[in-house]
Amino acid sequence: MFATLKNKIKEETGEDVVQPGNQRYPSTNNNNYRLRSRRVSINSNSADDVGGGGFYNESEQLCQLRSQCNELTTKLSTVTQGLQQLQEEKSRVDKTNEILLESVRVAQTQKDMYCEEQEKIQNLQQIEIDKLKNLLSFREQESVDRMGLMRQQSQQIESLSEELERLRPIEAVAEDLRDELEQLRHATQQEKNLLTTTLAAVQEESRHLKKRMKIVEESRLESLGKLNSEQQVQALIREHKLLEQHLEEAHLQLSDIKGSWSGQNLALETQVSRLSKQVAEETTEKRKALKSRDDAIENRKQVTFELEKAKDEIKQRDDKVKLLEEEIDELSVALKECREENEQQILFERNKSQNLETEVKDLKTRLTAADDRFTEYASNAEQVAQKLRTQLTEKQEQLDETIMQLEIEREEKMTAILRNAEIAQSEDILRQQLRLERSEATDLQDRNNQLERDISEARQALQQISSTAQDNAQKLTEFEEVQLEIVEKNKTIKTLNQRLVDLKKTVQKELRSAQISTDSESHPTTITGHRISSSSLETFPSGDKGNCIIMDEVNFQYLKHVIVKFLTSREVEARHLVRAVSTLLQLTSEEEKLLHDTLNWKMSWFGMKPT
């Protein structure tokens, strides 16, 4: 701090500040040097002039008086400089005190703002927790509806499986009929192949007979050309008879073959038509059975898929519920920790503010004491300076008188030899005056020592003020650290607010999905219930905003009573909400046990009502 003062004085004046202790010694050295030089000159003058010793003694005394006057002027300058430094230190300490008071006011305002933010955060957390409770109850109702749908679908699957078991023997009969139809088709195909082969053989035989007929015709024509007419006629008649016999035999064979073929064809056609009708009926029945089986399989697959999907959704919902419960527990724990930290921080800040106030009071008392002492020192210094000035004027007058006397003595130097006796007498008088001046010089020395003591005490006071200023600087650094901690707490509060906003968004998304999935009848009832609960919970924390931490005990007991009544209304909701409400409402172990006992009593068929 003194280094900064020196630098400021150096910048303003352009010269280095000389320490008062360091300034005194060179002046004394210079004075000693002057005295030695004067003594040497006096001795030399005494060696030159034996008769002028008294004159040189007076000049030596005058030089000593001048040196003492110079020393007094330097001491006065040092004292004035010390007084200026003390005034500067006093103004600086006043400024630091003003800064400390302003910082204390700012800390108080920040503390109030922090308390208000904590109250708002607690209200928001309470609202969000109530919303999550309503969402949990809604999800549980939705899971119950899903379980009912799953049961219905399982019943459909069982009925379809029974239908499939009934159609399995029909499938075996249809397979047997299909095998018989294939066998008949194979037999008819074989018979058809035989008939085609026999037909081809008959056609080949007829072609062979035609060729033979041509050959016989040619041979007959040749033979007829060789025979006469009567022989030709007889041969033609015989041949005609033979041909008619052959033709009748061929007609008979053809009629037999046609009859056998027509009978076989009719039998086969009737059998094929009967089998085709039977196959058509069986295929229709099989198609129906296959279609019903495929439908049953598809329904089963769809039901199993929906069942798996429902199980996955239930699992996801359970996981979400668990995560929400864990988040609620974490938020409650974090809320408790934040409350404890806030209470500790508030107590610490209060203690710190009280300590700062006491320290400020001590500093004020010290400052007033230092001001009093400073005024006393200043008054004393002014008195001493006035006295020294008066003494300086007196000494100056004496100096002027002695100078006048010296001039007169110089003028009367030639006549001084004749007046040795008178000079001796004047010497004795001057010696007496010198003794008096020496006594006055000793008195002045004692006063100078007293002034130096006063200056040392002023320096000690300055050191104390500098130590208090350093303590104030340390307190300022501690206050800045406290401000940084408050900024970090504000950051944590902002992160918690962000988490609350994220929870709000997730809750809104879940509510929208629930509103889409639920029926139109249950939709207004859930929304009205949610609005009623949210409005009741929003009107609760808007009571007394003055108390930021401690709630009213009557309202707290009433809230406990209402929530206990609500918890003991239904089993599923109560079982899921007992833990969260016990942590939020800070229930005792006996109250939590009583809640569990009432739930067990409501769930059991036969049991004693807890008291």
Backbone hydrogen bonds, N-H to C=O, Kabsch-Sander energy under -0.5 kcal/mol:
donor,donor_aa,acceptor,acceptor_aa,energy
5,L,1,M,-2.0
6,K,2,F,-2.6
7,N,3,A,-2.5
8,K,4,T,-2.5
9,I,5,L,-2.6
10,K,6,K,-2.7
11,E,7,N,-2.5
12,E,8,K,-2.4
13,T,9,I,-3.0
14,G,10,K,-2.2
23,Q,19,Q,-1.4
24,R,20,P,-1.1
25,Y,21,G,-1.0
27,S,23,Q,-1.1
28,T,24,R,-2.1
29,N,25,Y,-2.5
30,N,26,P,-2.9
31,N,27,S,-2.7
32,N,28,T,-2.9
33,Y,29,N,-2.8
34,R,30,N,-2.8
35,L,31,N,-3.0
36,R,32,N,-2.9
37,S,33,Y,-2.7
38,R,34,R,-2.9
39,R,35,L,-2.9
40,V,36,R,-2.7
41,S,37,S,-2.6
42,I,38,R,-3.2
43,N,39,R,-3.1
44,S,40,V,-2.6
45,N,41,S,-2.8
46,S,42,I,-2.9
47,A,43,N,-2.2
48,D,44,S,-2.2
49,D,45,N,-3.9
50,V,48,D,-0.7
56,Y,52,G,-1.1
57,N,53,G,-1.7
58,E,54,G,-1.7
59,S,55,F,-1.8
60,E,56,Y,-2.2
61,Q,57,N,-2.1
62,L,58,E,-2.2
63,C,59,S,-2.4
64,Q,60,E,-2.3
65,L,61,Q,-2.5
66,R,62,L,-2.5
67,S,63,C,-2.8
68,Q,64,Q,-2.8
69,C,65,L,-2.4
70,N,66,R,-2.6
71,E,67,S,-2.6
72,L,68,Q,-2.4
73,T,69,C,-2.4
74,T,70,N,-2.5
75,K,71,E,-2.6
76,L,72,L,-2.6
77,S,73,T,-2.3
78,T,74,T,-2.6
79,V,75,K,-2.7
80,T,76,L,-2.5
81,Q,77,S,-2.6
82,G,78,T,-2.7
83,L,79,V,-2.5
84,Q,80,T,-2.5
85,Q,81,Q,-2.7
86,L,82,G,-2.6
87,Q,83,L,-2.4
88,E,84,Q,-2.7
89,E,85,Q,-2.8
90,K,86,L,-2.4
91,S,87,Q,-2.5
92,R,88,E,-2.4
93,V,89,E,-2.8
94,D,90,K,-2.4
95,K,91,S,-2.2
96,T,92,R,-2.6
97,N,93,V,-2.5
98,E,94,D,-2.3
99,I,95,K,-2.6
100,L,96,T,-2.7
101,L,97,N,-2.6
102,E,98,E,-2.5
103,S,99,I,-2.6
104,V,100,L,-2.4
105,R,101,L,-2.2
106,V,102,E,-2.6
107,A,103,S,-2.6
108,Q,104,V,-2.1
109,T,105,R,-2.5
110,Q,106,V,-2.7
111,K,107,A,-2.3
112,D,108,Q,-2.3
113,M,109,T,-2.6
114,Y,110,Q,-2.6
115,C,111,K,-2.4
116,E,112,D,-2.4
117,E,113,M,-2.6
118,Q,114,Y,-2.4
119,E,115,C,-2.2
120,K,116,E,-2.4
121,I,117,E,-2.6
122,Q,118,Q,-2.4
123,N,119,E,-2.2
124,L,120,K,-2.6
125,Q,121,I,-2.7
126,Q,122,Q,-2.2
127,I,123,N,-2.3
128,E,124,L,-2.6
129,I,125,Q,-2.4
130,D,126,Q,-2.1
131,K,127,I,-2.2
132,L,128,E,-2.4
133,K,129,I,-2.0
134,N,130,D,-2.2
135,L,131,K,-2.4
136,L,132,L,-2.4
137,S,133,K,-2.3
138,F,134,N,-2.3
139,R,135,L,-2.6
140,E,136,L,-2.2
141,Q,137,S,-2.1
142,E,138,F,-2.2
143,S,139,R,-2.4
144,V,140,E,-2.0
145,D,141,Q,-2.1
146,R,142,E,-2.3
147,M,143,S,-2.2
148,G,144,V,-1.9
149,L,145,D,-2.2
150,M,146,R,-2.5
151,R,147,M,-2.1
152,Q,148,G,-2.2
153,Q,149,L,-2.5
154,S,150,M,-2.2
155,Q,151,R,-2.3
156,Q,152,Q,-2.2
157,I,153,Q,-2.2
158,E,154,S,-2.2
159,S,155,Q,-2.3
160,L,156,Q,-2.4
161,S,157,I,-2.2
162,E,158,E,-2.1
163,E,159,S,-2.1
164,L,160,L,-2.1
165,E,161,S,-2.2
166,R,162,E,-2.0
167,L,163,E,-1.7
168,R,164,L,-0.9
170,I,166,R,-0.5
171,E,167,L,-1.6
172,A,168,R,-1.4
173,V,169,P,-2.1
174,A,170,I,-2.4
175,E,171,E,-1.9
176,D,172,A,-2.0
177,L,173,V,-2.5
178,R,174,A,-2.0
179,D,175,E,-2.0
180,E,176,D,-2.4
181,L,177,L,-2.4
182,E,178,R,-1.9
183,Q,179,D,-2.2
184,L,180,E,-2.7
185,R,181,L,-2.4
186,H,182,E,-2.3
187,A,183,Q,-2.6
188,T,184,L,-3.0
189,Q,185,R,-2.0
190,Q,186,H,-2.1
191,E,187,A,-2.7
192,K,188,T,-2.3
193,N,189,Q,-2.3
194,L,190,Q,-2.5
195,L,191,E,-2.8
196,T,192,K,-2.5
197,T,193,N,-2.2
198,T,194,L,-2.9
199,L,195,L,-2.8
200,A,196,T,-2.4
201,A,197,T,-2.5
202,V,198,T,-2.7
203,Q,199,L,-2.7
204,E,200,A,-2.3
205,E,201,A,-2.5
206,S,202,V,-2.7
207,R,203,Q,-2.5
208,H,204,E,-2.5
209,L,205,E,-2.6
210,K,206,S,-2.5
211,K,207,R,-2.3
212,R,208,H,-2.5
213,M,209,L,-2.9
214,K,210,K,-2.7
215,I,211,K,-2.8
216,V,212,R,-3.6
217,E,213,M,-3.0
218,E,214,K,-2.7
219,S,215,I,-3.0
220,R,216,V,-3.3
221,L,217,E,-2.8
222,E,218,E,-2.6
223,S,219,S,-3.1
224,L,220,R,-3.6
225,G,221,L,-2.3
226,K,222,E,-1.2
227,L,223,S,-2.1
232,Q,228,N,-1.8
233,V,229,S,-2.6
234,Q,230,E,-2.8
235,A,231,Q,-2.7
236,L,232,Q,-2.6
237,I,233,V,-2.5
238,R,234,Q,-2.9
239,E,235,A,-2.7
240,H,236,L,-2.8
241,K,237,I,-2.6
242,L,238,R,-2.8
243,L,239,E,-2.8
244,E,240,H,-2.4
245,Q,241,K,-2.6
246,H,242,L,-3.1
247,L,243,L,-2.7
248,E,244,E,-2.8
249,E,245,Q,-2.8
250,A,246,H,-2.6
251,H,247,L,-2.8
252,L,248,E,-3.0
253,Q,249,E,-2.9
254,L,250,A,-2.9
255,S,251,H,-3.0
256,D,252,L,-2.9
257,I,253,Q,-3.1
258,K,254,L,-3.3
259,G,255,S,-2.7
260,S,256,D,-3.1
261,W,257,I,-3.1
262,S,258,K,-3.3
263,G,259,G,-2.6
264,Q,260,S,-2.7
265,N,261,W,-3.4
266,L,262,S,-2.9
267,A,263,G,-2.8
268,L,264,Q,-3.2
269,E,265,N,-3.3
270,T,266,L,-3.1
271,Q,267,A,-2.8
272,V,268,L,-3.5
273,S,269,E,-3.2
274,R,270,T,-2.9
275,L,271,Q,-3.2
276,S,272,V,-3.3
277,K,273,S,-2.7
278,Q,274,R,-2.8
279,V,275,L,-3.5
280,A,276,S,-3.1
281,E,277,K,-2.9
282,E,278,Q,-3.1
283,T,279,V,-3.7
284,T,280,A,-2.9
285,E,281,E,-3.0
286,K,282,E,-3.6
287,R,283,T,-3.9
288,K,284,T,-3.2
289,A,285,E,-3.4
290,L,286,K,-4.4
291,K,287,R,-3.7
292,S,288,K,-3.3
293,R,289,A,-3.1
294,D,290,L,-4.0
295,D,291,K,-3.3
296,A,292,S,-3.0
297,I,293,R,-3.4
298,E,294,D,-3.5
299,N,295,D,-3.4
300,R,296,A,-3.0
301,K,297,I,-3.5
302,Q,298,E,-3.5
303,V,299,N,-3.2
304,T,300,R,-3.4
305,F,301,K,-3.3
306,E,302,Q,-3.4
307,L,303,V,-3.0
308,E,304,T,-3.3
309,K,305,F,-3.2
310,A,306,E,-3.2
311,K,307,L,-3.1
312,D,308,E,-3.4
313,E,309,K,-3.1
314,I,310,A,-3.1
315,K,311,K,-3.1
316,Q,312,D,-3.5
317,R,313,E,-3.3
318,D,314,I,-3.1
319,D,315,K,-3.2
320,K,316,Q,-3.3
321,V,317,R,-3.2
322,K,318,D,-3.1
323,L,319,D,-3.3
324,L,320,K,-3.2
325,E,321,V,-2.8
326,E,322,K,-3.2
327,E,323,L,-3.1
328,I,324,L,-2.7
329,D,325,E,-3.0
330,E,326,E,-3.3
331,L,327,E,-3.3
332,S,328,I,-2.7
333,V,329,D,-2.9
334,A,330,E,-3.4
335,L,331,L,-2.7
336,K,332,S,-2.7
337,E,333,V,-3.1
338,C,334,A,-3.2
339,R,335,L,-2.8
340,E,336,K,-3.1
341,E,337,E,-3.4
342,N,338,C,-3.1
343,E,339,R,-3.0
344,Q,340,E,-3.1
345,Q,341,E,-3.3
346,I,342,N,-3.1
347,L,343,E,-2.9
348,F,344,Q,-3.1
349,E,345,Q,-3.2
350,R,346,I,-2.9
351,N,347,L,-3.0
352,K,348,F,-2.8
353,S,349,E,-3.3
354,Q,350,R,-2.9
355,N,351,N,-3.0
356,L,352,K,-3.2
357,E,353,S,-2.8
358,T,354,Q,-2.9
359,E,355,N,-3.1
360,V,356,L,-3.0
361,K,357,E,-2.8
362,D,358,T,-3.1
363,L,359,E,-3.2
364,K,360,V,-2.8
365,T,361,K,-3.0
366,R,362,D,-3.2
367,L,363,L,-3.2
368,T,364,K,-3.0
369,A,365,T,-2.9
370,A,366,R,-3.5
371,D,367,L,-3.2
372,D,368,T,-2.8
373,R,369,A,-3.2
374,F,370,A,-3.1
375,T,371,D,-3.1
376,E,372,D,-2.9
377,Y,373,R,-3.7
378,A,374,F,-3.2
379,S,375,T,-3.1
380,N,376,E,-3.4
381,A,377,Y,-3.3
382,E,378,A,-2.9
383,Q,379,S,-2.8
384,V,380,N,-3.3
385,A,381,A,-3.1
386,Q,382,E,-2.9
387,K,383,Q,-3.0
388,L,384,V,-3.2
389,R,385,A,-2.9
390,T,386,Q,-2.9
391,Q,387,K,-3.1
392,L,388,L,-2.9
393,T,389,R,-2.9
394,E,390,T,-2.7
395,K,391,Q,-3.4
396,Q,392,L,-3.0
397,E,393,T,-2.8
398,Q,394,E,-3.0
399,L,395,K,-3.2
400,D,396,Q,-3.2
401,E,397,E,-2.9
402,T,398,Q,-3.4
403,I,399,L,-3.1
404,M,400,D,-2.8
405,Q,401,E,-2.9
406,L,402,T,-3.0
407,E,403,I,-2.8
408,I,404,M,-2.9
409,E,405,Q,-3.3
410,R,406,L,-3.0
411,E,407,E,-2.6
412,E,408,I,-2.2
413,K,410,R,-1.3
416,A,412,E,-0.7
417,I,413,K,-0.6
419,R,415,T,-0.8
420,N,417,I,-0.7
423,I,419,R,-2.6
424,A,420,N,-2.7
425,Q,421,A,-2.7
426,S,422,E,-3.1
427,E,423,I,-2.6
428,D,424,A,-2.7
429,I,425,Q,-2.4
430,L,426,S,-2.9
431,R,427,E,-2.8
432,Q,428,D,-2.5
433,Q,429,I,-2.6
434,L,430,L,-3.0
435,R,431,R,-2.9
436,L,432,Q,-2.6
437,E,433,Q,-3.1
438,R,434,L,-2.8
439,S,435,R,-2.8
440,E,436,L,-2.7
441,A,437,E,-2.7
442,T,438,R,-2.9
443,D,439,S,-2.5
444,L,440,E,-2.8
445,Q,441,A,-2.5
446,D,442,T,-2.8
447,R,443,D,-2.6
448,N,444,L,-2.7
449,N,445,Q,-2.6
450,Q,446,D,-2.5
451,L,447,R,-2.8
452,E,448,N,-2.7
453,R,449,N,-2.7
454,D,450,Q,-2.7
455,I,451,L,-2.8
456,S,452,E,-2.7
457,E,453,R,-2.8
458,A,454,D,-2.5
459,R,455,I,-2.4
460,Q,456,S,-2.7
461,A,457,E,-2.5
462,L,458,A,-2.5
463,Q,459,R,-3.0
464,Q,460,Q,-2.7
465,I,461,A,-2.6
466,S,462,L,-2.9
467,S,463,Q,-2.8
468,T,464,Q,-2.7
469,A,465,I,-2.5
470,Q,466,S,-2.6
471,D,467,S,-2.7
472,N,468,T,-2.6
473,A,469,A,-2.3
474,Q,470,Q,-2.7
475,K,471,D,-2.6
476,L,472,N,-2.4
477,T,473,A,-2.4
478,E,474,Q,-2.7
479,F,475,K,-2.8
480,E,476,L,-2.5
481,E,477,T,-2.4
482,V,478,E,-2.4
483,Q,479,F,-2.5
484,L,480,E,-2.5
485,E,481,E,-2.5
486,I,482,V,-2.5
487,V,483,Q,-2.4
488,E,484,L,-2.6
489,K,485,E,-2.6
490,N,486,I,-2.4
491,K,487,V,-2.1
492,T,488,E,-2.5
493,I,489,K,-2.4
494,K,490,N,-2.4
495,T,491,K,-2.5
496,L,492,T,-2.6
497,N,493,I,-2.5
498,Q,494,K,-2.5
499,R,495,T,-2.6
500,L,496,L,-2.4
501,V,497,N,-2.5
502,D,498,Q,-2.6
503,L,499,R,-2.6
504,K,500,L,-2.4
505,K,501,V,-2.5
506,T,502,D,-2.6
507,V,503,L,-2.6
508,Q,504,K,-2.7
509,K,505,K,-2.6
510,E,506,T,-2.7
511,L,507,V,-2.5
512,R,508,Q,-2.5
513,S,509,K,-2.7
514,A,510,E,-2.4
515,Q,511,L,-2.6
516,I,512,R,-2.1
517,S,513,S,-2.2
518,T,514,A,-2.5
523,H,519,D,-0.8
525,T,521,E,-0.7
526,T,522,S,-2.0
527,I,523,H,-2.0
528,T,524,P,-2.7
529,G,525,T,-2.5
530,H,526,T,-2.6
531,R,527,I,-2.8
532,I,528,T,-2.8
533,S,529,G,-2.7
534,S,530,H,-2.9
535,S,531,R,-3.0
536,S,532,I,-2.6
537,L,533,S,-2.3
538,E,534,S,-2.0
539,T,535,S,-2.2
540,F,536,S,-0.9
543,G,540,F,-0.6
545,K,543,G,-0.7
548,C,546,G,-0.9
556,F,552,D,-2.1
557,Q,553,E,-2.7
558,Y,554,V,-2.4
559,L,555,N,-2.6
560,K,556,F,-2.3
561,H,557,Q,-2.5
562,V,558,Y,-2.4
563,I,559,L,-2.5
564,V,560,K,-2.4
565,K,561,H,-2.1
566,F,562,V,-2.2
567,L,563,I,-2.6
568,T,564,V,-2.0
569,S,566,F,-1.2
570,R,566,F,-0.6
574,A,570,R,-1.2
575,R,571,E,-2.5
576,H,572,V,-1.8
577,L,573,E,-1.5
578,V,574,A,-1.4
581,V,577,L,-2.3
582,S,578,V,-2.5
583,T,579,R,-1.9
584,L,580,A,-2.3
585,L,581,V,-3.1
587,L,582,S,-2.0
592,E,588,T,-2.3
593,K,589,S,-2.4
594,L,590,E,-2.4
595,L,591,E,-2.2
596,H,592,E,-2.3
597,D,593,K,-2.6
598,T,594,L,-2.4
599,L,595,L,-2.2
600,N,596,H,-2.6
601,W,597,D,-2.4
602,K,598,T,-2.2
603,M,599,L,-2.2
604,S,600,N,-2.0
